[in-house]
């Protein structure tokens, strides 16, 4: 978009998490001037990005999520050259483990989607191969699984800081500690934002507020179906019986999964919390014992590990009704761009989503067909299929 006469900024991005900063970087890398990013926190990385565990995968059940992962992977591989820092991408793999034939059927359906999209590294694995891939797992109740060695891990804060520094070099302006941003709307057009008594005009505004996205949308009388959902991570004290290169290992039956980072084991389990829907997540320490017991069932050696309650944490997912991102111009408010509801996949898809939204704003061709992510799909009853397995 060209500069608008008398306008201080051409694009305002609200939210300096990894998606918002990726949008800002890609706008500036594509030549856009006059980009401002507003963030409620006092410093970078204090929201959901800093609490992410850094999983990365191409093993999804829908083509759109697979293609977002493939684009992000291409960009992560180029990250040191393009951005100047290491993204932490390490293809250690994701190992999905099934305990029933019905679960295997769903994994095979997902494999067909992945192969059709070009992820030929994803494959079905028998129980014997599961034992070879991760010898620590109890496997007597498993019937099989899937594995992809394109999947693995990233360092969320390195990605965030990399995009932040690169965008600043290109002229993007950041303001932190801005708690009360409101959308400035006139009729069916965005005019900019309001910060306290100040009005800041812009040609386009991007809602990249993560779990707070619906709150921002409401300031313009828009309904955005994004719900904050609390998730917790139990972290052990230093534990040397599982290697750093162990793949992310997931039990399809209930979503329990684990990985090793910096010599500690991270345990995740989407059950057992007393409070899920909140914008102020606090750690429920009783849950730590629940997830530890579950972990010992699947990984017996973890009976020797102890959970560190001082370094375990709670954070927020931004969930959409079909667990897919909402990406595009708001249909009721021209000039307002949505990049919300990534549903736990925000960090891994941030490189792709940043480029896509930047190109949308600038009217450039898109690298991925994002029709399945259009904001109008909910009113059209055209939700993406979601099995809940992946």
Secondary structure, 3 states (H helix, E strand, C coil): CCCCCCCCCCEEEECCCHHHHHHHHHHHHCCCCCEEEECCCCCCCCCHHHHCCCEECCCCCCHHHHHHHHHHHHHHHCHHHHCCCCCCCECCCEEEEECCHHHHHHHHHHHHHHHHHCCCCEEEECHHHHHHHCCCCCCCCCCEEEEECCCEECCHHHHHHHHHHHHHHCCCEEECCCCCEEEEEECCEEEEEEECCEEEECCEEEECCHHHHHHHHHCCCCCCCEEEEEEEEEEECCCCCCCCCCCEEEECCCCCEEEEECCEEEEECCCCCCCCCCCCCCCCHHHHHHHHHHHHHHCHHHHHCCECCCCCEEEEEEEECCCCCEEEECCCCECEEEEECCCCCHHHHHHHHHHHHHHHHHCCCCCCCCHHHCHHHCCCCCCCCCCCCC
